[in-house]
Amino acid sequence: MIASGARNRPRVPTPLAGSLPSSVLQLHAADYRNAAALPDGAVLVVGAGQSGCQIAEDLLETGRTVYLATCLIGRLPRRYRGRDAFVWLHECGFYDAKPEDSATHRSASATGRRR
């Protein structure tokens, strides 16, 4: 499964997609519906943006073996100490700070699930 493409435009990396055997199901994140719609076996999710992380989490919750291929992007758990992570970010002033006031890149990627 490849979860790739900026600004809601699905993109499948042709060189990679074309080099895999036809027995390997390749599905874009835009076409993913649920784990039951996939054949049995482990799943490789390529791309760890919002969609990729949500799909990986959904598959894990059904007992699938999931491999998530990602880059060095930071990850944030959606819940921390019993509260939504975005509540913590709001309370600590994260959203009030201007990007130019920080020496580090501010990114708060999360899966979007609420527990």
Protein Blocks (a to p, Z undefined) as FASTA:
>chain_A
ZZedeehiacddfklmmmpcfklccddfklpmbfklpcedddddehjafklmmmmmmmmm
nopacdddddfbdcddfbgghiafklmmmmnommmpcfklpcbdcddddehiaZZ
